[in-house]
Amino acid sequence: MRNTALSIPAMAFARCCAAAVTTILLLLSALAQPAYASDLPTIGLHELPQNLQDIYAINRPELGKFGHCAAAFDSRTDGMKMAISCAMYVRLSAQGERKSVELCTERAKFLKVKAPCKLIVE
C-alpha cells in the first residue's frame, strides 16, 4: 500500500503553482501586446479636405513614432468649420491617439464644429 498522506498536499501545491504560473504568463502576454485605442473613430488622410491635408503634412515630421493627429470638419471649404489637433512627443501610441482626439474635441467645441473628431490614419 502506498502512503498517500504526502502526495495529496503535494498535488494541491502543484495545482496552486500551475495556476499561479498560468496567471503570470497571461499577464505578461497581455503587457507585451501593443496598446491601441481601437475604439476611436478613424478617417483616412485622403478623405480630409486639402487644407487639413496640408496642415497634417506640415506636422507629420514632428509626430515621431507615437504621435497622432485627429480632425473634424463640417465644411470642405470653410476654414472656420475645420478642427485639427496633433499630440506630439508622447511616450505611448495609445496615449497619443487619446490626447489628439481630446485636443481636437476641445478645438471643435471652440469653433462650433458639429462633426466628431476622428483619428487620421495614413
Buried (B, 14 or more C-beta within 10 A) or exposed (E): EEEEEEEEEEEEEEEEEEEEEEEEEEEEEEEEEEEEBEEBEEBEBEEBBEBBBEBBEEBBEEBEEBBBBBBBBBEEEEEEBBBBBBBBEBEEBBBBBBBBBBBBBEBBEEBEBEBBBBBBEE
